[in-house]
Structures are given as structure tokens and as C-alpha cells.
Amino acid sequence: MTATAAERDDLAPGGGHPKRWLILGVICLAQLTVLLDNTVLNVAIPSLNKELGASTTQVQWMINAYSLVQSGLLITAGSASDRYGRRKMLAIGLTLFGIGSLLAGLAGSPGQLIAARAGMGVGGALLLTTTLAVVVQIFDESERVKAIGIWATVNSLGFAAGPLIGGVMLNHFWWGAIFLINIPVAVIGLVAVVRLVPESKNPRGDRPDLPGALLSTVGMASVVFAIISGPEHGWASGRVLLSAFVGIAVLTGFVLWELHIPYPMLDMHFFRNRTFVGAVAGSILVAFGMGGSLFLLTQHLQFVLGYGPLEAGLRTAPLALTVIVLNLAGLGARLVPKLGTPRTIAVGMSLLAAGLAAIAVLGRDGYGGMLFGLVVMGAGIAVAMPAMANAIMSAIPPEKAGVGAGINGTLAEFGNGLGVAVLGAVLNARFAALVPAAVGAASLPAALAAAGSAAERHRITDAFASGLATSQLGGALAVLAGGLLAAALLRRAEHTRRDAPGGHHAGADGLKGPSA
């Protein structure tokens, strides 16, 4: 069943939906809960090592199972929300997310927690694909940039505030409470969604693309499995190479399938749009830098500098606070008209890279240098994120908003998992090179426990700190190079639009809307 004309008119009547700001608050609450769970587990790493007997590899799987299941399902979930209704998918996602949180909070082993986190990822995929899609439907062009700025603020807040909330919970409760707190939020969000959010669908009602959904999920899962397995089994091992080959082959099949069917789940014309590609590339690098750096930073604060979970969480808060203050002040929105989207994104990504480098160079022996780096990172995110989100959504036809948001979310989640895996691999390699005797240890606490003297424990801690610094510098270089590349793509797209007949239309640089 497709949306009626009355439903579509109600979504954007002139000045937008009459309850649009209240609806934005509802979807941002749901989004915040999902995004918090991308990082909330970082601060619980020592507790999981101790209470569940989890190894470093198992902890990485606990963190990545959630985000990587989302990566595999976001495109499928976005297509489902466009076809079956965004409010319906939002409600189903909240329900699944609440159930998964309950199972995660009651998990009694690393395997059970990994499985529960994967289940939460299914609900999270349904939730995340509806947020930007609903914003596009209920706000007109005059308010859309402002609404996307608020969405970007919540996006960054959820990503950065997880360690703080996790630290508060762990200081008063056991580790399972960081999941159980999601349940009342999910219930409140479900009631509000049913009562306030209008239903919207793609009026064309495309047929389901079940083969495409299967291929995209299997392909992404295989590639991600290779990334996660690489640090433990070796990048040249048969297990890693086989899963990487399967993933690439299946994703290639997915692309070919989507190009040759009349109703593709993913319109490949999106990737002919340099604006879309450039903005998505920037989003991946922001996720790579934030995901990987927070994974490293919380370990640095607790293992090297000796802070407890709450203290570590509080000391990551300046990142989130800087993003919130600067976004609410409209810094990014004011810079775009003055500098243009490409330069605004280049400035933001350069600041993010500088912050990562500052943490690596200045934060090794104390918190002062780390604080400076966190503030600079927050400023970079506040400048770049609204500009990137607006560029992405300007390149997406409204009737395909769910799929477009799914593409953006897929690659951003992939960047988060990639950041944890790649920077974690750099950390492990550097640590193993400096302290060969500790290579067999599953985690830093295990290596310290096996140390025979205070001098050896000190050497192990120094080696771990050196590995953290090397990883942060590597992340900074990747973010800087990728950010400048994304800005260059966006600049070329702007030149193409100016030169093309018809002026500034979003499709002028290669994006075709769906055929009738």
C-alpha cells in the first residue's frame, strides 16, 4: 500500500508539518539511544575483562557486533522503511532494540553478550534509517538545514557521550546496567512515535528486492569479519583472505544485480553524484577517527593513566560538550555560506585530525594535552558534520530518503568498525613489537599479571602507551587525507553543477531520480 496524497500533503504543507519540532525531538531521542550504544561499551572494557573473563578480541567483537550488524542491514532497513512506512519501521526498531538491551544486560558470558549486541544492531538499523528520512519529509527547505544541524548535534553527542554515561553507570551499578537503561527510553520513544510521527512511504511502492537484501547483508558481513579477524589471525591468513574474497565477490554481485533490475534496492546513480560521494567519504572518516580514537582513549585513561570508569568517562566529556556548544551556536551553519561546503568540510576534518595528533603527542603522560586534543576534535566535528549531512541529503530524492540515509549510515558504521579494527591492529602490532614476551597475553591486564617485576610491568605499560600514540597518529593521518579528498570531490561537484545547463539542481552532477 502506498502513501495517499493526503498523507504526503500533511508531511510538508508549506512551512512543514505542524508538529515537526516535537517530532524531531522524538526521533532524536531514539537516535541518541542507538548511537550511545556504539561507544558506551568502550568504558566498560576493564570490567568485561575482569567479570566476564573476556579477551581483547572478545571485547572488540562485543563492540563491533552491534555496529557491524547495523552496517550489514542499514541499506535493507532503509529500503524497507521507504516501502512499508518509516513510522512502522521506527516502532519495530524500538521494540527490537529494547528486547536486545534486556538480553544484553542479563548476559552471563562473552558469547551471550556478543549475540545480544548483534540483536540490538538489527533494531538499531531500523531506527537509524528513519531519522534523516523523517527530517526530509516533515521539514521544508527553509528549515531543513537547521533541523539537520540539530540531528548532527545529537549524532555527535550520542557517539561521544557514551563513555561518560557508561562511566556514571559503572560507578554505581554493575556493567549490565549500561544496557538496561535503554529499556525505559525505548518504551517512551515507542509511545511517542505511535502518537506523533506521521507515516510516510515511497508512493511508487517498488517491489521488494530480496536477492539484493541478501547479497548486501552477506557481503558486508564477510568484509567486516575479515577486518575483525585480521589482528588476531594475521592479515595474510587463509581465514581472513577467504572472508575478504567472499565479501568483495558478493558485494560485486550485489552491484551488478542492482544495475540490471528494474526496481533496485540501491540506486547506483547515487554514486555518480560527486556531492554525495564526497560527503559520504567525509562521514566515513569522521566515524573512523571517532570510533577508533575513543576505543584507544578509554584504554589510555584507565590502563595507562590509572583513572576509574567514571573518571575516564568524565574526561572524555569535553569532546561531546564542544560539539554541542558549537553546533547549537550554529558555527557550522554560519561557515557554509562564507566558505562554501568543500572548504567548511576541509577545515572541520583538518581540526579533527589535529585533535587526534594532539592527543597522541601531548596526552601520553597527562590529561592536559589530551583535553586540548579533545576540544580541537570537537570543534572539527561541529564544523564538518552539519555541512556533510546537508550535502548528503541534498543529493537524495525525497522518495528515496530511507535508502539514502541507509547508504550514509552503512558507510559511517563501517567507518566506526574499521576505526576500531585498524587502529586496534596498529596498537597490537606496536605493543607486540616492543614487548615480544607479552604477545601471548590476551589483554594488557593479563600481560601485567604475568610480569615478573615492577620494572617489567613499567616496560609493558610504556609499550602499551607507545602503541596507543602510534595508533592515534595513524588515525590522524587517515582523517586528514580522507577529509581533503572529500573536500576536493565536493569542490569538483560544485564546479560541475555551475557549468551544467539548468544551474544548481541536485541531479546536475550525475544523480538521476527514480524512473517512472
C-alpha positions as CSV (number, residue, x, y, z in Angstrom):
1,M,0.0,0.0,0.0
2,T,1.4,3.4,-1.0
3,A,1.0,6.7,0.9
4,T,-2.1,8.6,0.0
5,A,-2.0,12.2,-1.4
6,A,-3.4,13.5,1.9
7,E,-0.6,11.8,3.9
8,R,2.0,13.3,1.7
9,D,0.4,16.8,1.9
10,D,0.4,16.5,5.7
11,L,4.1,15.8,5.8
12,A,5.2,19.1,4.3
13,P,2.4,21.6,3.9
14,G,4.2,24.9,3.1
15,G,6.0,25.5,6.3
16,G,6.4,21.8,7.2
17,H,4.5,19.5,9.5
18,P,2.8,21.5,12.3
19,K,4.4,19.3,15.0
20,R,7.7,19.0,13.2
21,W,10.0,20.2,16.1
22,L,8.3,17.9,18.6
23,I,8.6,15.0,16.1
24,L,12.3,15.9,15.6
25,G,12.8,15.6,19.4
26,V,11.2,12.1,19.4
27,I,13.3,10.8,16.6
28,C,16.4,12.3,18.1
29,L,15.7,10.6,21.4
30,A,15.5,7.2,19.6
31,Q,18.6,8.1,17.6
32,L,20.5,9.1,20.7
33,T,19.9,5.8,22.4
34,V,21.1,3.8,19.4
35,L,24.2,5.9,18.9
36,L,25.1,5.8,22.6
37,D,25.5,2.0,22.3
38,N,28.1,2.5,19.7
39,T,30.5,3.8,22.3
40,V,29.1,3.1,25.8
41,L,30.9,-0.2,25.9
42,N,34.3,1.3,25.5
43,V,34.5,2.5,29.1
44,A,33.4,-1.0,30.4
45,I,36.4,-2.8,28.8
46,P,38.3,-3.4,32.1
47,S,35.0,-4.6,33.8
48,L,34.3,-7.0,31.0
49,N,37.9,-8.3,31.1
50,K,37.5,-8.9,34.8
51,E,33.9,-10.0,35.4
52,L,33.2,-12.0,32.2
53,G,36.8,-13.1,31.6
54,A,36.7,-11.5,28.1
55,S,39.9,-11.3,26.0
56,T,40.8,-8.3,24.0
57,T,39.5,-10.0,20.8
58,Q,36.2,-10.8,22.5
59,V,35.8,-7.2,23.7
60,Q,36.4,-6.0,20.2
61,W,33.7,-8.4,19.0
62,M,31.3,-7.1,21.7
63,I,31.9,-3.5,20.5
64,N,31.8,-4.3,16.8
65,A,29.0,-6.9,16.7
66,Y,26.5,-4.1,17.3
67,S,27.8,-1.6,14.8
68,L,28.7,-4.2,12.1
69,V,25.3,-5.9,12.1
70,Q,23.9,-2.4,11.6
71,S,26.3,-1.9,8.7
72,G,25.0,-5.1,7.0
73,L,21.4,-4.2,7.4
74,L,21.1,-0.4,7.0
75,I,20.5,-0.4,3.3
76,T,17.9,-3.2,3.6
77,A,16.3,-1.4,6.5
78,G,16.2,1.9,4.6
79,S,14.6,0.2,1.6
80,A,12.0,-1.4,3.9
81,S,11.2,2.0,5.5
82,D,10.7,3.6,2.1
83,R,8.4,0.7,1.0
84,Y,6.5,-0.2,4.2
85,G,6.5,3.0,6.1
86,R,9.0,4.9,8.1
87,R,6.9,5.2,11.3
88,K,6.2,1.5,11.2
89,M,9.9,0.6,10.9
90,L,10.8,3.1,13.6
91,A,8.3,1.4,16.0
92,I,9.6,-2.1,15.2
93,G,13.2,-1.0,15.6
94,L,12.5,0.4,19.1
95,T,10.8,-2.8,20.1
96,L,13.7,-5.0,18.9
97,F,16.2,-2.6,20.4
98,G,14.5,-2.8,23.8
99,I,14.4,-6.6,23.8
100,G,18.1,-6.8,22.8
101,S,19.1,-4.4,25.6
102,L,17.3,-6.6,28.1
103,L,19.1,-9.7,26.9
104,A,22.5,-7.9,26.8
105,G,22.0,-6.7,30.4
106,L,21.4,-10.2,31.6
107,A,24.2,-11.9,29.6
108,G,26.3,-14.3,31.6
109,S,29.2,-14.9,29.1
110,P,31.1,-13.1,26.4
111,G,29.3,-15.2,23.7
112,Q,25.9,-14.3,25.0
113,L,26.7,-10.6,25.2
114,I,28.1,-10.6,21.6
115,A,24.9,-12.3,20.4
116,A,22.7,-9.8,22.3
117,R,24.6,-6.9,20.9
118,A,24.1,-8.3,17.4
119,G,20.4,-8.5,18.0
120,M,20.4,-4.9,19.2
121,G,22.1,-4.0,15.9
122,V,19.1,-5.2,14.0
123,G,16.8,-2.9,15.9
124,G,19.3,-0.1,15.6
125,A,19.5,-0.5,11.8
126,L,15.7,0.0,11.5
127,L,15.9,3.1,13.8
128,L,18.8,4.9,12.2
129,T,17.4,4.7,8.6
130,T,14.3,6.6,9.6
131,T,15.8,9.6,11.3
132,L,17.1,11.6,8.3
133,A,14.3,10.2,6.1
134,V,11.7,11.7,8.5
135,V,13.5,15.0,8.7
136,V,13.4,15.3,4.9
137,Q,9.6,14.5,4.9
138,I,8.5,16.9,7.7
139,F,10.7,20.0,7.1
140,D,10.7,22.3,4.1
141,E,13.8,23.7,2.6
142,S,13.8,26.8,4.7
143,E,14.2,24.9,7.9
144,R,15.8,21.7,6.8
145,V,19.4,22.8,7.3
146,K,18.7,23.9,10.8
147,A,16.9,20.6,11.5
148,I,19.8,18.6,10.1
149,G,22.2,20.7,12.3
150,I,20.2,19.5,15.4
151,W,20.3,16.0,14.0
152,A,24.1,16.2,13.6
153,T,24.4,17.5,17.1
154,V,22.5,14.5,18.5
155,N,24.6,12.3,16.2
156,S,27.8,13.5,17.6
157,L,26.5,13.7,21.2
158,G,25.5,10.0,21.1
159,F,28.8,9.0,19.6
160,A,30.9,10.9,22.2
161,A,28.8,10.8,25.3
162,G,28.7,7.0,25.6
163,P,31.9,6.7,27.7
164,L,30.6,9.4,30.1
165,I,27.2,7.7,30.6
166,G,28.9,4.3,30.8
167,G,31.3,5.6,33.5
168,V,28.4,7.0,35.6
169,M,26.5,3.7,35.4
170,L,29.6,1.6,36.2
171,N,30.4,3.7,39.2
172,H,27.1,2.9,40.8
173,F,25.9,-0.4,39.2
174,W,27.3,-3.5,37.5
175,W,28.2,-3.5,33.8
176,G,24.8,-4.8,32.7
177,A,23.1,-1.6,33.8
178,I,24.5,0.2,30.8
179,F,22.1,-1.8,28.6
180,L,19.1,-2.0,30.9
181,I,18.9,1.8,31.0
182,N,17.9,1.6,27.3
183,I,14.6,-0.1,28.1
184,P,12.6,2.8,29.6
185,V,13.9,5.1,26.8
186,A,12.7,2.6,24.2
187,V,9.3,2.4,25.8
188,I,8.9,6.2,26.0
189,G,10.1,6.5,22.4
190,L,7.7,3.8,21.1
191,V,4.7,5.6,22.7
192,A,5.8,9.0,21.3
193,V,6.4,7.6,17.8
194,V,3.0,5.9,17.6
195,R,1.2,9.1,18.7
196,L,3.2,11.8,16.9
197,V,5.2,10.7,13.9
198,P,3.3,10.7,10.6
199,E,3.5,7.7,8.3
200,S,5.3,8.2,5.0
201,K,6.2,5.9,2.2
202,N,7.6,5.9,-1.3
203,P,4.4,6.5,-3.3
204,R,5.7,4.3,-6.1
205,G,5.7,1.2,-3.9
206,D,8.6,-0.6,-5.5
207,R,8.7,-4.4,-5.3
208,P,10.9,-5.9,-2.6
209,D,14.4,-6.7,-3.7
210,L,15.1,-9.8,-1.6
211,P,18.1,-11.0,-3.6
212,G,19.7,-7.6,-3.2
213,A,19.0,-7.5,0.5
214,L,20.6,-10.9,0.9
215,L,23.7,-10.0,-1.2
216,S,24.3,-6.7,0.6
217,T,24.0,-8.3,4.1
218,V,26.2,-11.3,3.3
219,G,28.8,-9.1,1.5
220,M,29.1,-6.5,4.2
221,A,29.2,-9.2,7.0
222,S,32.0,-11.0,5.2
223,V,34.1,-7.9,4.7
224,V,33.6,-6.9,8.3
225,F,34.5,-10.4,9.5
226,A,37.8,-10.1,7.7
227,I,38.5,-6.7,9.3
228,I,37.8,-8.0,12.8
229,S,39.7,-11.3,12.3
230,G,42.8,-9.7,10.8
231,P,44.5,-8.5,14.0
232,E,44.1,-11.9,15.7
233,H,44.8,-14.3,12.9
234,G,47.0,-12.2,10.7
235,W,46.0,-10.3,7.6
236,A,47.6,-12.9,5.3
237,S,45.9,-15.9,7.0
238,G,43.6,-18.1,5.0
239,R,40.6,-17.3,7.2
240,V,41.0,-13.5,6.6
241,L,41.7,-13.7,2.9
242,L,38.8,-16.1,2.3
243,S,36.3,-14.0,4.1
244,A,37.6,-10.8,2.4
245,F,37.4,-12.5,-1.0
246,V,33.8,-13.8,-0.4
247,G,32.8,-10.3,0.8
248,I,34.2,-8.5,-2.2
249,A,32.8,-11.1,-4.6
250,V,29.4,-10.9,-3.1
251,L,29.3,-7.1,-3.0
252,T,30.4,-7.1,-6.6
253,G,27.5,-9.4,-7.4
254,F,25.2,-7.0,-5.4
255,V,26.3,-4.1,-7.6
256,L,25.8,-6.0,-10.8
257,W,22.4,-7.2,-9.6
258,E,21.2,-3.7,-8.7
259,L,22.3,-2.3,-12.0
260,H,20.3,-4.8,-14.0
261,I,16.9,-5.0,-12.2
262,P,14.0,-2.6,-12.8
263,Y,13.4,-1.9,-9.1
264,P,16.8,-1.9,-7.3
265,M,17.0,-1.6,-3.6
266,L,20.0,0.7,-4.0
267,D,20.0,3.1,-7.0
268,M,23.6,3.1,-8.1
269,H,23.1,6.5,-9.6
270,F,23.7,7.9,-6.1
271,F,27.4,7.1,-6.6
272,R,27.5,9.2,-9.8
273,N,26.9,12.2,-7.7
274,R,30.2,13.7,-6.5
275,T,28.4,15.7,-3.8
276,F,27.0,12.5,-2.3
277,V,30.3,10.6,-2.7
278,G,32.4,13.4,-1.2
279,A,30.1,13.9,1.8
280,V,29.8,10.2,2.5
281,A,33.6,9.9,2.3
282,G,33.9,12.6,4.9
283,S,31.3,10.9,7.1
284,I,33.3,7.6,7.0
285,L,36.5,9.3,8.1
286,V,34.8,11.1,11.0
287,A,33.4,7.8,12.1
288,F,36.8,6.2,11.6
289,G,38.6,8.8,13.7
290,M,36.0,9.0,16.5
291,G,35.3,5.3,16.8
292,G,39.0,4.3,16.7
293,S,40.2,7.1,18.9
294,L,37.5,6.5,21.6
295,F,38.4,2.8,21.7
296,L,42.0,3.8,22.3
297,L,41.4,6.8,24.5
298,T,39.3,5.0,27.2
299,Q,42.0,2.3,27.5
300,H,44.7,5.0,27.8
301,L,42.8,6.8,30.5
302,Q,42.2,3.6,32.6
303,F,45.2,1.3,31.8
304,V,48.0,3.9,31.4
305,L,46.8,7.0,33.5
306,G,45.0,4.9,36.1
307,Y,41.6,6.5,36.1
308,G,38.4,4.6,37.1
309,P,35.5,4.1,34.7
310,L,33.6,7.3,35.9
311,E,36.7,9.4,35.9
312,A,37.6,8.2,32.4
313,G,34.1,8.9,31.2
314,L,34.1,12.4,32.6
315,R,37.5,13.1,31.0
316,T,36.1,12.3,27.5
317,A,33.1,14.7,28.1
318,P,34.8,17.8,26.6
319,L,34.6,16.3,23.2
320,A,30.8,16.0,23.4
321,L,30.4,19.3,25.1
322,T,32.4,21.1,22.5
323,V,30.3,19.6,19.7
324,I,27.1,20.5,21.5
325,V,28.0,24.1,22.3
326,L,29.4,24.9,18.8
327,N,26.5,23.2,16.9
328,L,23.9,24.9,19.0
329,A,25.7,28.2,18.4
330,G,25.3,27.5,14.7
331,L,29.0,27.7,13.9
332,G,28.9,25.2,11.0
333,A,25.7,26.7,9.6
334,R,27.3,30.1,9.6
335,L,30.6,28.9,8.0
336,V,28.9,27.2,5.0
337,P,27.7,30.4,3.3
338,K,31.0,32.1,3.9
339,L,33.4,29.4,3.0
340,G,31.3,27.0,0.9
341,T,30.6,23.4,1.7
342,P,34.0,22.0,0.5
343,R,36.1,24.4,2.4
344,T,34.0,24.1,5.5
345,I,34.4,20.3,5.5
346,A,38.2,20.6,4.8
347,V,38.5,23.0,7.8
348,G,36.5,20.6,10.1
349,M,38.4,17.5,9.0
350,S,41.7,19.2,9.5
351,L,40.7,20.2,13.0
352,L,39.6,16.7,13.8
353,A,43.0,15.3,12.6
354,A,44.9,17.9,14.6
355,G,43.0,16.9,17.7
356,L,43.8,13.3,17.2
357,A,47.5,14.2,16.7
358,A,47.5,16.4,19.8
359,I,46.2,13.5,21.9
360,A,48.9,11.3,20.6
361,V,51.8,13.8,21.1
362,L,50.7,15.8,24.1
363,G,48.4,13.4,26.0
364,R,50.7,10.5,26.7
365,D,51.9,11.4,30.2
366,G,48.9,13.5,31.5
367,Y,45.4,14.8,30.9
368,G,46.2,18.4,30.0
369,G,47.4,17.7,26.4
370,M,44.5,15.2,26.0
371,L,42.0,17.8,27.0
372,F,43.3,20.2,24.3
373,G,43.1,17.5,21.7
374,L,39.5,16.6,22.7
375,V,38.4,20.2,22.4
376,V,40.0,20.6,18.9
377,M,38.4,17.3,17.8
378,G,35.0,18.6,19.0
379,A,35.5,21.8,17.1
380,G,36.3,19.9,13.9
381,I,33.2,17.7,14.2
382,A,31.0,20.6,14.9
383,V,32.2,22.4,11.7
384,A,32.2,19.4,9.4
385,M,29.2,17.3,10.4
386,P,26.3,19.6,9.6
387,A,27.8,20.5,6.2
388,M,28.3,16.9,5.3
389,A,24.8,15.8,6.4
390,N,23.2,18.6,4.4
391,A,25.3,17.8,1.3
392,I,24.2,14.1,1.6
393,M,20.5,14.8,1.9
394,S,20.5,17.5,-0.8
395,A,21.7,14.7,-3.2
396,I,18.9,12.3,-2.3
397,P,15.4,12.3,-3.9
398,P,12.9,12.6,-1.0
399,E,11.1,9.4,-2.0
400,K,14.4,7.5,-1.6
401,A,15.3,9.2,1.7
402,G,15.3,5.9,3.6
403,V,17.7,4.2,1.2
404,G,19.9,7.3,1.0
405,A,20.1,7.5,4.8
406,G,20.8,3.8,4.8
407,I,23.8,4.3,2.5
408,N,25.2,7.1,4.6
409,G,24.6,5.1,7.8
410,T,26.1,1.9,6.4
411,L,29.4,3.6,5.4
412,A,29.6,5.6,8.7
413,E,29.0,2.5,10.8
414,F,31.6,0.7,8.6
415,G,34.0,3.5,9.3
416,N,33.4,3.1,13.1
417,G,34.1,-0.6,13.0
418,L,37.0,-0.1,10.7
419,G,38.5,2.5,13.0
420,V,38.3,0.1,16.0
421,A,39.7,-2.8,14.0
422,V,42.5,-0.9,12.1
423,L,43.7,1.3,15.0
424,G,43.4,-1.6,17.4
425,A,45.5,-3.7,15.0
426,V,48.2,-0.9,14.9
427,L,48.1,-0.8,18.7
428,N,48.5,-4.6,19.0
429,A,51.3,-4.7,16.4
430,R,53.3,-1.9,18.1
431,F,52.8,-3.4,21.5
432,A,53.9,-6.8,20.3
433,A,57.0,-5.3,18.7
434,L,58.1,-3.5,21.8
435,V,57.3,-6.3,24.3
436,P,57.6,-9.7,22.5
437,A,57.1,-11.6,25.7
438,A,53.6,-10.2,26.1
439,V,52.4,-11.3,22.7
440,G,50.7,-14.4,24.1
441,A,48.7,-12.3,26.6
442,A,45.1,-11.7,25.6
443,S,45.0,-8.2,27.1
444,L,47.1,-5.6,28.9
445,P,45.9,-6.7,32.3
446,A,46.9,-10.3,31.5
447,A,50.4,-9.1,30.4
448,L,50.8,-7.1,33.6
449,A,49.7,-10.1,35.7
450,A,52.3,-12.3,34.0
451,A,55.1,-9.7,34.6
452,G,57.8,-10.8,37.0
453,S,58.9,-7.5,38.4
454,A,57.9,-3.8,38.8
455,A,60.4,-2.8,36.1
456,E,58.8,-5.3,33.6
457,R,55.3,-4.0,34.4
458,H,56.6,-0.5,33.8
459,R,58.1,-1.5,30.5
460,I,54.8,-3.2,29.4
461,T,52.8,-0.1,30.3
462,D,55.2,2.2,28.4
463,A,54.9,-0.1,25.4
464,F,51.2,0.0,25.5
465,A,51.2,3.8,25.7
466,S,53.6,3.9,22.7
467,G,51.2,1.7,20.8
468,L,48.3,4.0,21.6
469,A,50.2,7.1,20.4
470,T,51.2,5.4,17.2
471,S,47.6,4.3,16.6
472,Q,46.3,7.9,17.2
473,L,48.8,9.4,14.8
474,G,47.8,6.9,12.1
475,G,44.2,7.8,12.6
476,A,45.0,11.5,12.4
477,L,46.8,11.0,9.0
478,A,43.9,8.9,7.6
479,V,41.3,11.5,8.7
480,L,43.3,14.4,7.2
481,A,44.0,12.7,3.9
482,G,40.4,11.5,3.6
483,G,38.9,14.8,4.6
484,L,40.9,16.7,2.0
485,L,39.9,14.1,-0.7
486,A,36.2,14.5,0.3
487,A,36.5,18.3,0.1
488,A,38.1,18.0,-3.4
489,L,35.3,15.8,-4.6
490,L,32.7,18.3,-3.3
491,R,34.5,21.2,-5.0
492,R,34.5,19.4,-8.3
493,A,30.8,18.7,-7.9
494,E,30.1,22.4,-7.3
495,H,32.1,23.3,-10.5
496,T,30.2,20.7,-12.5
497,R,26.8,22.0,-11.3
498,R,27.7,25.6,-12.2
499,D,28.9,24.5,-15.7
500,A,25.9,22.2,-16.4
501,P,22.7,23.5,-18.0
502,G,20.0,24.1,-15.5
503,G,22.1,25.6,-12.7
504,H,22.2,24.2,-9.2
505,H,19.8,21.3,-9.4
506,A,20.9,18.3,-7.3
507,G,20.8,16.0,-10.2
508,A,23.1,18.1,-12.3
509,D,26.3,16.3,-11.3
510,G,25.1,12.9,-12.2
511,L,22.2,11.8,-9.9
512,K,19.1,10.5,-11.6
513,G,15.9,10.3,-9.9
514,P,13.9,7.1,-10.0
515,S,12.3,6.3,-13.3
516,A,8.6,6.2,-13.5
